[in-house]
Amino acid sequence: CRYNMVSQGLVGSPIFTFWLNRHAGEGQGGEIVFGGIDPNHHNGDHTYVPVTRKGYWQFDMGDVLIGGNSTGLCASRCAAIADSGTSLLSGPTAIITQINEKIGAPGVVSQECKAVVSQYGQRILDLLLKEIEPSKICSLVGLCTPNGTQGVRWCAV
């Protein structure tokens, strides 16, 4: 059942590829190719790795390269998931920020953090200078409930 399209001769290879257009207003939004690779949207070689956790498309990763340089993120190996159902990258903030910068993508968390700092930064600083307990500042500026647990959005500035 796993290779049903292959066994029926419907596709030439047991692979599939995605291409997502970065420029949504330019007509074609993307494509999925079953059994091959569209040479109009890819050049170079693929590296094939086995799936280590079925159902999640999880695989083992040895490193994250940015511009051909190691980030050291997975120096002792780590798991990664290829999820074509989302356009978001998730992982350690420092590495995701580097990846987003390299591919020219604004980070969602970075944008949210900038908005929070822009709107509440001076108020937070004033409260800290007044030696208000940090655990109370969140609710005083309206970012979370009085107990400080609900509705909190964390960011690194």
KELUM-582296 format. One line per 10 residues: number of its first residue (from 1); their letters; for each residue x, y, z of N, C-alpha, C, O, CB. Coordinates in nm, 3 decimals. Atoms other than C-alpha are relative to their C-alpha. Glycine has a CB too. Layout:
BEGIN
NUM = A = X,Y,Z,X,Y,Z,X,Y,Z,X,Y,Z,X,Y,Z | ...
// end
This chain:
BEGIN
1 = CRYNMVSQGL = 0.083,-0.119,0.000,0.000,0.000,0.000,0.088,0.126,0.000,0.051,0.227,-0.061,-0.095,-0.001,0.122 | -0.090,-0.115,-0.009,0.295,0.236,0.077,0.043,0.052,-0.135,0.048,0.173,-0.157,0.121,-0.036,0.080 | -0.051,-0.039,0.131,0.419,0.237,-0.279,-0.101,-0.032,-0.109,-0.065,-0.078,-0.217,0.133,-0.071,-0.029 | 0.107,0.037,0.091,0.085,0.192,-0.450,0.015,0.065,-0.138,0.000,-0.002,-0.239,-0.133,0.039,0.060 | -0.017,-0.068,0.129,0.147,0.454,-0.722,0.119,-0.057,-0.077,0.114,-0.070,-0.199,0.018,0.151,0.020 | -0.118,0.057,0.064,0.492,0.306,-0.790,-0.031,-0.140,-0.054,0.000,-0.170,-0.169,0.118,-0.005,0.100 | 0.028,0.137,0.044,0.371,-0.055,-0.804,-0.098,-0.005,-0.116,-0.096,-0.100,-0.195,-0.055,-0.082,0.117 | 0.094,-0.005,0.112,0.093,0.045,-1.044,0.062,0.063,-0.124,-0.002,0.069,-0.229,-0.124,0.078,0.040 | -0.067,-0.062,0.114,0.346,0.216,-1.271,-0.051,0.140,-0.031,-0.031,0.190,-0.142,-0.016,-0.087,-0.122 | 0.054,-0.135,0.021,0.177,0.554,-1.227,0.105,0.109,0.013,0.090,0.218,-0.042,-0.112,0.026,0.097
11 = VGSPIFTFWL = -0.110,-0.095,-0.016,0.499,0.729,-1.124,0.131,-0.073,-0.024,0.140,-0.195,-0.006,-0.001,0.066,0.143 | -0.127,0.062,0.034,0.857,0.668,-1.224,0.091,-0.025,0.118,0.181,-0.109,0.109,0.070,0.083,-0.098 | -0.092,0.007,-0.113,1.019,0.706,-0.883,-0.080,0.010,0.130,-0.185,0.074,0.131,0.106,0.112,-0.008 | 0.073,-0.008,-0.127,0.913,0.664,-0.518,0.033,0.127,0.078,0.063,0.121,0.198,0.032,-0.122,0.085 | -0.026,-0.128,-0.066,0.966,1.035,-0.442,-0.110,0.099,-0.034,-0.184,0.082,-0.131,0.138,0.057,-0.042 | 0.086,-0.112,0.034,0.760,1.350,-0.430,0.072,0.127,0.043,0.150,0.127,0.138,-0.141,-0.011,0.070 | -0.067,-0.126,-0.029,0.872,1.712,-0.429,-0.102,0.113,0.004,-0.206,0.109,-0.062,0.109,0.030,-0.105 | 0.083,-0.120,-0.012,0.721,2.047,-0.333,0.078,0.120,-0.049,0.199,0.128,-0.032,-0.046,0.021,0.145 | -0.055,-0.132,0.030,0.783,2.390,-0.472,-0.104,0.100,0.044,-0.221,0.092,0.004,0.035,0.016,-0.154 | 0.091,-0.105,-0.049,0.629,2.690,-0.297,0.053,0.134,-0.048,0.168,0.169,-0.021,-0.012,-0.003,0.156
21 = NRHAGEGQGG = -0.039,-0.130,0.052,0.637,3.029,-0.468,0.001,0.102,0.113,-0.097,0.116,0.186,-0.096,0.045,-0.113 | -0.010,-0.104,-0.103,0.759,3.306,-0.238,-0.084,0.123,-0.033,-0.120,0.199,0.056,0.146,0.042,0.018 | 0.070,-0.119,0.046,0.573,3.566,-0.442,-0.144,-0.037,-0.033,-0.177,-0.069,-0.148,0.070,0.063,-0.123 | 0.138,0.048,0.012,0.206,3.485,-0.386,-0.079,0.069,-0.112,-0.169,0.008,-0.170,-0.072,0.019,0.131 | 0.075,-0.073,0.101,0.083,3.750,-0.631,0.042,-0.029,-0.143,-0.010,0.034,-0.235,0.013,0.144,0.025 | -0.053,0.028,0.134,0.269,3.602,-0.929,-0.065,-0.120,-0.067,0.002,-0.190,-0.143,0.147,-0.022,0.008 | 0.068,0.110,0.069,0.011,3.348,-1.040,0.015,-0.131,0.072,-0.050,-0.154,0.174,0.053,-0.014,-0.139 | -0.015,0.134,-0.055,0.125,2.995,-0.965,0.054,0.006,0.143,0.162,0.062,0.168,0.092,-0.085,-0.089 | -0.040,-0.004,-0.140,0.143,2.947,-0.589,0.099,-0.108,0.037,0.177,-0.090,0.130,-0.119,-0.012,0.087 | -0.090,0.109,-0.030,0.331,2.619,-0.592,-0.043,-0.125,-0.073,-0.140,-0.125,-0.149,0.006,-0.026,0.150
31 = EIVFGGIDPN = 0.036,0.126,0.063,0.324,2.261,-0.705,0.053,-0.116,0.082,0.148,-0.101,0.158,0.054,-0.008,-0.144 | -0.049,0.125,-0.055,0.364,1.905,-0.585,0.019,-0.093,-0.118,-0.069,-0.105,-0.204,-0.098,-0.060,0.109 | -0.030,0.094,0.109,0.526,1.652,-0.816,0.015,-0.138,0.062,0.099,-0.159,0.149,0.130,0.041,-0.079 | -0.010,0.138,-0.046,0.470,1.282,-0.754,0.087,-0.077,-0.099,0.060,-0.078,-0.219,-0.140,-0.065,0.014 | -0.084,0.086,0.083,0.743,1.054,-0.885,0.114,0.070,-0.070,0.176,0.012,-0.158,-0.083,-0.064,-0.101 | -0.110,-0.068,0.067,0.997,1.316,-0.985,0.026,0.139,0.054,-0.024,0.178,0.159,-0.026,0.009,-0.145 | -0.043,-0.134,-0.036,1.146,1.662,-0.970,-0.021,0.090,-0.120,0.015,0.054,-0.232,0.149,0.003,0.047 | 0.016,-0.097,0.108,1.051,1.967,-1.178,0.131,0.077,-0.013,0.165,0.153,0.077,-0.121,0.097,0.027 | -0.129,-0.067,0.015,1.385,2.094,-1.317,-0.013,0.153,-0.009,0.087,0.223,0.005,0.071,-0.052,-0.124 | 0.019,-0.145,0.002,1.233,2.443,-1.350,0.008,0.060,0.141,0.029,0.180,0.157,-0.135,0.035,-0.063
41 = HHNGDHTYVP = 0.003,-0.050,-0.137,1.222,2.468,-0.971,0.109,-0.060,0.088,0.109,-0.039,0.210,-0.133,-0.027,0.060 | -0.108,0.058,-0.080,1.531,2.277,-0.861,0.124,-0.024,-0.085,0.114,-0.067,-0.200,-0.046,-0.133,0.066 | -0.125,0.042,0.061,1.895,2.239,-0.948,0.090,-0.053,0.111,0.073,-0.016,0.227,0.069,0.117,-0.077 | -0.088,0.059,-0.100,2.164,2.044,-0.770,-0.042,-0.141,0.035,-0.124,-0.202,-0.034,0.002,0.085,0.125 | 0.024,0.137,-0.042,2.155,1.715,-0.586,-0.092,-0.005,0.121,-0.100,0.090,0.200,0.131,-0.069,0.032 | 0.081,0.027,-0.119,1.913,1.573,-0.333,0.077,-0.094,0.091,0.157,-0.176,0.045,-0.138,-0.060,-0.038 | -0.054,0.095,-0.096,2.020,1.396,-0.019,-0.118,-0.078,0.055,-0.210,-0.019,0.112,0.081,0.071,0.115 | 0.109,0.083,-0.048,1.794,1.106,0.067,0.032,-0.054,0.138,0.142,-0.104,0.162,-0.027,-0.116,-0.098 | -0.016,0.051,-0.136,1.746,1.012,0.431,-0.123,-0.082,0.035,-0.234,-0.052,-0.011,0.021,0.116,0.103 | 0.116,0.081,-0.037,1.524,0.745,0.584,-0.088,0.069,0.103,-0.039,0.144,0.188,0.046,-0.135,0.054
51 = VTRKGYWQFD = 0.095,-0.050,-0.098,1.213,0.839,0.777,0.019,-0.082,0.128,0.021,-0.205,0.123,-0.149,-0.009,-0.052 | -0.023,0.070,-0.126,1.271,0.756,1.145,-0.126,-0.010,0.085,-0.131,-0.089,0.179,0.109,0.071,0.079 | 0.127,0.007,-0.071,0.917,0.818,1.269,-0.112,0.022,-0.099,-0.138,0.135,-0.142,-0.007,0.104,0.116 | 0.106,-0.008,0.099,0.634,0.740,1.033,-0.118,0.079,0.054,-0.144,0.080,0.174,-0.044,-0.140,-0.043 | 0.114,-0.082,-0.038,0.332,0.966,1.035,0.038,0.145,0.023,-0.047,0.234,0.015,-0.064,-0.056,0.124 | -0.047,-0.136,-0.023,0.546,1.272,1.111,0.105,0.043,-0.102,0.148,0.158,-0.099,0.058,0.012,0.139 | -0.109,-0.025,0.094,0.800,1.252,0.827,0.124,0.046,0.075,0.194,0.137,0.031,-0.042,0.105,-0.106 | -0.117,-0.034,-0.082,1.067,1.268,1.097,0.123,-0.072,-0.053,0.116,-0.187,-0.097,-0.025,-0.036,0.147 | -0.127,0.058,0.044,1.430,1.207,1.004,0.111,0.053,0.090,0.094,0.154,0.158,0.028,0.034,-0.148 | -0.116,-0.043,-0.077,1.771,1.233,1.171,0.078,0.105,-0.079,0.094,0.093,-0.201,0.091,-0.120,0.036
61 = MGDVLIGGNS = -0.073,-0.107,0.065,1.969,1.546,1.097,0.136,0.015,0.069,0.145,0.008,0.192,-0.080,0.134,0.005 | -0.135,-0.012,-0.053,2.342,1.594,1.141,0.047,0.143,0.018,0.139,0.166,0.096,0.094,-0.072,-0.088 | -0.044,-0.139,-0.012,2.374,1.973,1.101,-0.097,0.089,-0.077,-0.175,0.042,-0.160,0.145,0.018,-0.054 | 0.073,-0.101,0.077,2.209,2.291,0.977,0.105,0.091,-0.061,0.185,0.153,0.010,-0.103,0.082,0.091 | -0.096,-0.085,0.070,2.410,2.474,0.714,-0.070,0.126,-0.049,-0.182,0.119,-0.100,0.065,-0.075,-0.119 | 0.050,-0.126,0.054,2.355,2.839,0.628,0.111,0.058,-0.084,0.219,0.090,-0.033,-0.046,0.100,0.114 | -0.103,-0.048,0.091,2.544,2.959,0.324,0.121,-0.093,-0.003,0.234,-0.047,-0.022,0.043,0.139,0.039 | -0.107,0.098,0.001,2.749,2.639,0.340,0.077,-0.009,0.130,0.170,-0.090,0.142,0.093,0.031,-0.109 | -0.071,0.000,-0.128,2.860,2.712,0.697,-0.084,-0.067,0.108,-0.205,-0.047,0.115,0.035,0.142,0.042 | 0.068,0.070,-0.108,2.774,2.496,0.996,-0.048,0.098,0.106,0.023,0.192,0.142,0.093,-0.104,0.063
71 = TGLCASRCAA = 0.051,-0.078,-0.113,2.552,2.649,1.264,0.034,-0.069,0.131,0.027,-0.008,0.237,-0.151,0.020,-0.011 | -0.029,0.077,-0.120,2.653,2.375,1.508,-0.125,-0.045,0.073,-0.117,-0.104,0.181,0.084,0.081,0.092 | 0.127,0.031,-0.067,2.284,2.326,1.590,-0.012,-0.147,0.033,-0.050,-0.182,0.145,-0.117,0.042,-0.086 | 0.019,0.143,-0.021,2.284,1.951,1.551,0.134,-0.074,-0.002,0.145,-0.181,-0.062,-0.093,-0.058,-0.107 | -0.133,0.061,0.001,2.649,1.873,1.612,-0.003,-0.144,0.050,0.076,-0.226,0.004,0.095,0.083,0.086 | 0.010,0.137,-0.049,2.548,1.561,1.805,-0.129,-0.066,-0.047,-0.185,-0.151,0.022,0.008,-0.003,0.154 | 0.119,0.053,0.067,2.254,1.480,1.575,-0.128,0.042,0.072,-0.130,0.056,0.194,0.007,-0.153,-0.009 | 0.130,-0.031,-0.056,1.891,1.573,1.627,-0.107,-0.043,-0.099,-0.077,-0.076,-0.214,-0.011,0.151,0.034 | 0.112,0.038,0.085,1.549,1.493,1.487,-0.058,0.125,-0.065,-0.059,0.233,-0.006,-0.109,-0.075,0.080 | 0.067,-0.108,0.072,1.376,1.710,1.229,-0.124,-0.057,-0.066,-0.134,-0.178,-0.087,0.095,0.066,-0.106
81 = IADSGTSLLS = 0.125,0.043,0.064,1.033,1.696,1.068,-0.020,0.085,-0.125,-0.012,0.208,-0.118,-0.122,0.012,0.097 | 0.033,-0.071,0.124,0.953,1.788,0.707,-0.152,0.008,-0.007,-0.219,-0.093,-0.026,0.060,-0.073,-0.127 | 0.145,-0.019,-0.004,0.602,1.935,0.720,-0.040,0.096,-0.111,-0.020,0.217,-0.099,-0.047,0.053,0.139 | 0.041,-0.085,0.111,0.465,2.063,0.392,-0.132,0.071,0.028,-0.179,0.149,-0.055,-0.012,-0.081,-0.128 | 0.127,-0.062,-0.036,0.146,2.171,0.572,0.015,0.134,0.067,-0.085,0.194,0.105,-0.077,-0.090,0.088 | -0.020,-0.129,-0.063,0.304,2.483,0.719,0.116,0.072,-0.067,0.206,0.009,-0.123,0.026,-0.016,0.151 | -0.110,-0.078,0.054,0.528,2.764,0.604,0.088,0.054,0.113,0.181,0.131,0.087,-0.053,0.116,-0.085 | -0.077,-0.048,-0.113,0.666,2.825,0.953,0.117,-0.091,0.031,0.109,-0.212,0.013,-0.089,0.013,0.122 | -0.114,0.075,-0.052,1.005,2.719,1.082,-0.008,0.007,0.152,-0.041,0.112,0.208,0.138,0.056,-0.054 | 0.004,0.004,-0.145,1.023,2.613,1.443,0.128,-0.060,0.051,0.178,-0.158,-0.005,-0.122,-0.079,0.051
91 = GPTAIITQIN = -0.123,0.051,-0.057,1.329,2.560,1.655,0.061,0.104,0.090,-0.005,0.202,0.126,0.098,-0.040,-0.110 | -0.068,-0.098,-0.085,1.584,2.744,1.869,0.002,0.138,-0.067,0.036,0.150,-0.185,0.145,-0.045,0.032 | 0.017,-0.136,0.053,1.532,3.121,1.825,0.121,0.049,-0.078,0.106,0.105,-0.186,-0.028,0.095,0.113 | -0.120,-0.052,0.067,1.894,3.202,1.734,0.019,-0.061,-0.138,0.053,0.009,-0.233,0.123,-0.026,0.086 | -0.019,0.067,0.129,1.910,2.943,1.456,-0.111,0.037,-0.097,-0.084,0.065,-0.214,0.005,-0.153,0.019 | 0.112,-0.035,0.087,1.563,3.016,1.318,0.016,0.143,-0.051,-0.016,0.171,-0.166,-0.135,-0.017,0.074 | -0.024,-0.137,0.043,1.650,3.387,1.309,0.104,0.004,-0.111,0.087,0.077,-0.209,0.046,0.086,0.120 | -0.103,0.006,0.104,1.966,3.308,1.108,-0.056,-0.054,-0.131,-0.028,-0.001,-0.239,0.118,-0.086,0.045 | 0.059,0.060,0.121,1.772,3.088,0.866,-0.093,0.101,-0.066,-0.085,0.121,-0.187,-0.077,-0.130,0.034 | 0.093,-0.099,0.057,1.499,3.352,0.820,0.075,0.114,-0.068,0.036,0.157,-0.176,-0.090,0.056,0.109
101 = EKIGAPGVVS = -0.079,-0.108,0.061,1.760,3.622,0.754,0.061,-0.046,-0.132,0.060,0.028,-0.230,0.110,0.047,0.095 | -0.067,0.052,0.119,1.941,3.402,0.501,-0.097,-0.016,-0.116,-0.061,0.010,-0.231,0.066,-0.133,0.030 | 0.096,0.022,0.108,1.624,3.320,0.305,-0.090,0.122,-0.024,-0.180,0.116,-0.108,-0.086,-0.120,0.032 | 0.076,-0.123,0.022,1.484,3.674,0.331,-0.143,-0.005,0.053,-0.231,0.062,0.000,-0.003,0.030,-0.145 | 0.135,0.012,-0.057,1.183,3.579,0.546,-0.006,0.070,0.135,0.080,0.048,0.220,-0.040,-0.148,0.013 | 0.014,-0.060,-0.133,1.061,3.792,0.834,-0.050,-0.107,0.098,-0.140,-0.184,0.064,-0.099,0.122,-0.004 | 0.044,0.096,-0.101,1.023,3.584,1.150,-0.126,0.046,0.069,-0.137,0.162,0.107,0.110,-0.023,0.102 | 0.126,-0.034,-0.065,0.675,3.575,1.301,0.026,0.045,0.143,-0.027,0.148,0.186,-0.097,-0.120,-0.001 | -0.028,-0.036,-0.139,0.809,3.580,1.657,0.074,0.132,0.005,0.046,0.215,0.092,0.081,-0.111,0.070 | -0.074,-0.125,0.003,1.053,3.859,1.569,-0.093,0.118,-0.023,-0.079,0.221,0.043,0.107,-0.003,-0.108
111 = QECKAVVSQY = 0.095,-0.107,0.027,0.770,4.070,1.428,-0.086,0.027,0.122,-0.111,0.143,0.157,-0.089,-0.035,-0.121 | 0.081,-0.017,-0.121,0.556,4.006,1.738,0.080,0.067,0.110,0.029,0.154,0.180,-0.053,-0.135,0.048 | -0.085,-0.059,-0.103,0.847,4.092,1.967,0.021,0.149,-0.025,0.013,0.230,0.067,0.135,-0.072,0.006 | -0.020,-0.142,0.033,0.913,4.418,1.784,-0.126,0.080,0.029,-0.118,0.193,0.077,0.039,0.016,-0.148 | 0.126,-0.069,-0.029,0.545,4.509,1.814,-0.019,0.018,0.150,-0.061,0.125,0.194,-0.119,-0.079,-0.060 | 0.014,-0.009,-0.147,0.543,4.432,2.189,0.096,0.105,0.055,0.056,0.188,0.137,0.027,-0.138,0.067 | -0.099,-0.097,-0.049,0.862,4.631,2.248,-0.040,0.141,-0.040,-0.028,0.234,0.040,0.141,-0.034,-0.054 | 0.042,-0.131,0.047,0.733,4.920,2.038,-0.116,0.054,0.084,-0.117,0.172,0.121,-0.039,-0.007,-0.147 | 0.121,-0.044,-0.071,0.400,4.933,2.221,0.020,0.010,0.151,-0.030,0.103,0.213,-0.114,-0.095,-0.030 | -0.008,0.009,-0.145,0.501,4.839,2.577,0.140,0.021,0.058,0.155,0.026,0.180,-0.050,-0.132,0.044
121 = GQRILDLLLK = -0.138,-0.004,-0.046,0.879,4.877,2.598,0.028,0.109,0.103,0.089,0.081,0.206,0.089,0.019,-0.114 | -0.027,-0.110,-0.093,0.892,5.218,2.766,-0.072,-0.022,0.132,-0.015,0.003,0.238,-0.044,0.134,-0.062 | 0.077,0.027,-0.124,0.619,5.122,3.017,0.068,-0.109,0.082,0.079,-0.097,0.204,-0.145,-0.042,-0.034 | -0.070,0.108,-0.070,0.803,4.798,3.103,0.127,0.054,0.066,0.156,0.022,0.182,0.034,-0.116,-0.097 | -0.123,-0.057,-0.054,1.130,4.989,3.150,-0.030,0.090,0.120,0.039,0.082,0.221,0.073,0.081,-0.109 | 0.038,-0.087,-0.112,0.958,5.251,3.371,-0.035,-0.081,0.125,0.005,-0.046,0.236,-0.118,0.089,-0.039 | 0.039,0.084,-0.114,0.808,4.977,3.590,0.121,-0.070,0.062,0.130,-0.082,0.184,-0.102,-0.105,-0.044 | -0.122,0.061,-0.052,1.145,4.801,3.621,0.083,0.100,0.080,0.138,0.066,0.185,0.084,-0.058,-0.114 | -0.075,-0.103,-0.070,1.311,5.128,3.722,-0.066,0.038,0.132,0.002,0.082,0.225,0.013,0.124,-0.088 | 0.072,-0.024,-0.126,1.042,5.172,3.989,0.008,-0.120,0.093,-0.055,-0.124,0.198,-0.147,0.033,-0.028
131 = EIEPSKICSL = -0.023,0.122,-0.077,1.153,4.831,4.118,-0.127,-0.080,0.025,-0.142,-0.143,0.130,0.065,0.034,0.130 | 0.119,0.086,-0.005,0.816,4.667,4.050,0.046,-0.142,-0.025,0.132,-0.166,-0.109,-0.109,0.044,-0.105 | -0.036,0.141,0.015,0.841,4.291,4.084,-0.023,-0.044,-0.145,-0.133,-0.026,-0.197,-0.083,-0.089,0.098 | 0.016,0.040,0.140,0.903,4.150,3.732,-0.121,-0.090,-0.026,-0.183,-0.081,-0.131,0.124,-0.071,-0.046 | 0.115,0.089,0.019,0.634,3.885,3.783,-0.132,0.076,-0.008,-0.231,0.021,-0.056,-0.006,-0.102,0.113 | 0.124,-0.079,0.004,0.374,4.166,3.819,-0.008,0.091,-0.122,-0.116,0.140,-0.156,-0.010,0.084,0.126 | -0.004,-0.095,0.112,0.481,4.374,3.519,-0.088,-0.046,-0.115,-0.156,0.036,-0.177,0.144,0.017,-0.049 | 0.077,0.051,0.112,0.316,4.148,3.263,-0.147,0.041,0.009,-0.204,0.089,-0.089,0.011,-0.151,-0.007 | 0.141,-0.036,-0.014,-0.033,4.206,3.403,-0.018,0.152,0.007,-0.121,0.202,-0.038,-0.059,-0.065,0.125 | 0.012,-0.145,-0.009,0.033,4.576,3.474,-0.002,0.068,-0.137,-0.066,0.171,-0.154,0.114,0.056,0.083
141 = VGLCTPNGTQ = 0.001,-0.060,0.134,0.100,4.647,3.106,-0.109,-0.060,-0.088,-0.127,-0.016,-0.202,0.135,-0.017,-0.067 | 0.111,0.058,0.075,-0.192,4.429,2.994,0.035,-0.112,-0.096,-0.042,-0.143,-0.186,-0.066,0.106,-0.077 | -0.040,0.110,0.087,0.000,4.145,2.830,-0.046,-0.135,0.049,-0.045,-0.233,-0.026,0.149,-0.001,-0.015 | 0.048,0.128,-0.054,-0.136,3.874,3.060,-0.095,0.026,0.115,-0.113,0.140,0.158,0.118,-0.088,0.045 | 0.095,-0.009,-0.110,-0.385,3.804,3.334,0.073,0.032,0.130,0.195,0.019,0.138,-0.081,-0.131,0.014 | -0.066,-0.034,-0.127,-0.320,3.912,3.694,0.085,-0.112,0.059,0.184,-0.085,0.128,-0.104,0.038,0.101 | -0.084,0.107,-0.053,-0.186,3.565,3.780,0.121,-0.027,-0.090,0.205,-0.110,-0.058,-0.082,-0.129,0.018 | -0.116,0.007,0.089,0.059,3.601,3.487,0.012,-0.124,-0.083,0.118,-0.148,-0.142,0.121,0.013,0.077 | -0.016,0.125,0.071,-0.019,3.268,3.325,-0.073,-0.009,-0.132,-0.031,-0.087,-0.219,-0.045,-0.109,0.086 | 0.077,0.015,0.123,-0.273,3.318,3.050,0.026,0.115,-0.095,0.040,0.230,-0.055,-0.149,-0.009,0.031
151 = GVRWCAV = -0.016,-0.102,0.103,-0.223,3.500,2.724,0.139,0.058,-0.010,0.158,0.160,-0.077,-0.094,0.109,0.024 | -0.137,-0.053,0.005,0.149,3.550,2.773,0.065,-0.039,-0.132,0.056,-0.154,-0.175,0.084,-0.052,0.120 | -0.077,0.028,0.121,0.357,3.578,2.456,0.144,0.033,0.033,0.176,0.146,0.070,-0.052,0.084,-0.125 | -0.140,-0.019,-0.033,0.728,3.531,2.510,0.079,0.036,-0.125,0.048,-0.009,-0.236,0.059,-0.127,0.065 | -0.088,-0.030,0.113,0.995,3.680,2.292,0.139,0.031,0.054,0.157,0.064,0.171,-0.055,0.118,-0.084 | -0.138,-0.034,-0.034,1.366,3.735,2.292,0.036,0.127,-0.074,0.024,0.133,-0.196,0.099,-0.116,-0.036 | -0.032,-0.129,0.061,1.477,4.091,2.229,0.149,0.022,0.006,0.198,0.124,-0.041,-0.075,0.115,0.069
// end
